[in-house]
Amino acid sequence: VQLVESGGGLVQPGGSLRLSCAASGFAFSWYGMSWYRQAPGKERELVATISGGGGDTKYADSVKGRFTISRNNAKNTVSLQMNSLKPEDTAGYYCHTEFGYDYWGQGTQVIVSS
Protein backbone atom coordinates (compact mmCIF):
# COMPACT_ATOMS: atom_id res chain seq x y z
CA VAL A 1 0.00 0.00 0.00
CA GLN A 2 1.34 3.40 -0.93
CA LEU A 3 -0.22 6.81 -0.37
CA VAL A 4 1.56 9.84 -1.79
CA GLU A 5 0.31 13.34 -1.03
CA SER A 6 1.03 16.47 -3.02
CA GLY A 7 -0.19 20.03 -3.36
CA GLY A 8 0.81 21.63 -0.09
CA GLY A 9 2.49 24.99 0.17
CA LEU A 10 2.36 28.53 1.50
CA VAL A 11 -0.85 30.47 0.97
CA GLN A 12 -2.25 33.72 2.29
CA PRO A 13 -5.31 33.77 4.54
CA GLY A 14 -8.44 33.55 2.43
CA GLY A 15 -6.63 31.66 -0.29
CA SER A 16 -7.13 28.15 -1.66
CA LEU A 17 -5.12 24.99 -2.11
CA ARG A 18 -5.92 21.59 -3.55
CA LEU A 19 -4.26 18.55 -2.02
CA SER A 20 -4.06 15.24 -3.85
CA CYS A 21 -3.26 11.73 -2.72
CA ALA A 22 -2.23 9.05 -5.20
CA ALA A 23 -2.98 5.56 -3.92
CA SER A 24 -1.62 2.23 -5.05
CA GLY A 25 -1.27 -1.35 -3.92
CA PHE A 26 -4.86 -2.05 -2.93
CA ALA A 27 -8.40 -2.12 -4.33
CA PHE A 28 -8.88 1.61 -4.02
CA SER A 29 -12.62 1.83 -4.74
CA TRP A 30 -13.41 -0.70 -2.02
CA TYR A 31 -12.26 1.50 0.85
CA GLY A 32 -13.02 4.81 2.44
CA MET A 33 -10.33 7.43 2.39
CA SER A 34 -9.62 10.25 4.80
CA TRP A 35 -7.55 13.36 5.25
CA TYR A 36 -6.06 14.10 8.65
CA ARG A 37 -3.97 17.02 9.79
CA GLN A 38 -1.53 17.65 12.58
CA ALA A 39 -0.41 21.07 13.70
CA PRO A 40 2.78 21.55 15.73
CA GLY A 41 2.22 20.56 19.33
CA LYS A 42 -1.25 19.20 18.65
CA GLU A 43 -2.76 15.78 18.12
CA ARG A 44 -3.58 14.52 14.67
CA GLU A 45 -7.22 15.24 13.83
CA LEU A 46 -9.63 13.96 11.22
CA VAL A 47 -10.44 16.59 8.61
CA ALA A 48 -12.65 14.79 6.11
CA THR A 49 -13.59 11.30 5.00
CA ILE A 50 -15.20 9.84 1.91
CA SER A 51 -16.74 6.42 1.27
CA GLY A 52 -15.41 3.98 -1.30
CA GLY A 53 -18.01 4.94 -3.87
CA GLY A 54 -17.69 8.62 -3.09
CA GLY A 55 -21.32 9.12 -2.17
CA ASP A 56 -20.84 9.69 1.54
CA THR A 57 -18.62 12.41 2.97
CA LYS A 58 -18.06 13.76 6.45
CA TYR A 59 -16.17 16.80 7.70
CA ALA A 60 -14.78 18.20 10.89
CA ASP A 61 -16.86 21.12 12.11
CA SER A 62 -13.86 23.41 11.75
CA VAL A 63 -13.70 22.91 7.96
CA LYS A 64 -17.36 22.45 6.98
CA GLY A 65 -18.33 24.74 4.15
CA ARG A 66 -14.69 25.48 3.30
CA PHE A 67 -13.15 22.10 2.43
CA THR A 68 -14.38 19.50 -0.04
CA ILE A 69 -13.15 15.92 -0.26
CA SER A 70 -13.54 14.02 -3.52
CA ARG A 71 -12.14 10.93 -5.20
CA ASN A 72 -11.52 9.58 -8.66
CA ASN A 73 -11.68 5.80 -8.57
CA ALA A 74 -10.54 5.53 -12.17
CA LYS A 75 -7.29 7.29 -11.26
CA ASN A 76 -6.95 6.02 -7.66
CA THR A 77 -6.77 9.51 -6.28
CA VAL A 78 -8.43 11.39 -3.46
CA SER A 79 -8.36 15.17 -3.23
CA LEU A 80 -9.04 17.86 -0.69
CA GLN A 81 -10.08 21.25 -2.01
CA MET A 82 -9.42 23.85 0.67
CA ASN A 83 -10.96 27.30 0.31
CA SER A 84 -11.08 30.34 2.60
CA LEU A 85 -7.97 29.12 4.37
CA LYS A 86 -7.21 30.40 7.83
CA PRO A 87 -3.94 30.51 9.79
CA GLU A 88 -5.33 27.82 12.06
CA ASP A 89 -5.45 25.47 9.05
CA THR A 90 -1.65 25.42 9.10
CA ALA A 91 -0.61 21.80 9.57
CA GLY A 92 0.80 18.71 7.98
CA TYR A 93 -1.95 17.01 5.99
CA TYR A 94 -2.01 13.24 5.71
CA CYS A 95 -3.90 10.82 3.50
CA HIS A 96 -5.22 7.74 5.29
CA THR A 97 -7.02 4.50 4.70
CA GLU A 98 -7.70 1.52 6.90
CA PHE A 99 -8.42 -2.13 6.25
CA GLY A 100 -7.08 -4.19 9.07
CA TYR A 101 -4.21 -1.78 9.51
CA ASP A 102 -3.85 1.97 9.32
CA TYR A 103 -2.04 3.22 6.24
CA TRP A 104 -0.65 6.75 6.04
CA GLY A 105 1.05 8.87 3.48
CA GLN A 106 4.17 10.88 4.25
CA GLY A 107 2.20 14.11 4.51
CA THR A 108 2.25 17.48 2.80
CA GLN A 109 2.72 20.75 4.61
CA VAL A 110 0.20 23.58 4.42
CA ILE A 111 1.15 26.98 5.79
CA VAL A 112 -1.43 29.75 5.88
CA SER A 113 0.26 33.03 6.58
CA SER A 114 0.46 36.58 5.33
Secondary structure, DSSP 8 states (H G I E B T S, - for coil): -EEEEE--EEE-TT--EEEEEEEESS-GGGS-EEEEEE-TTS--EEEEEE-TTS--EEE-TTTTTTEEEEEETTTTEEEEEE-S--GGG-EEEEEEEESSSEEE---EEEEE--
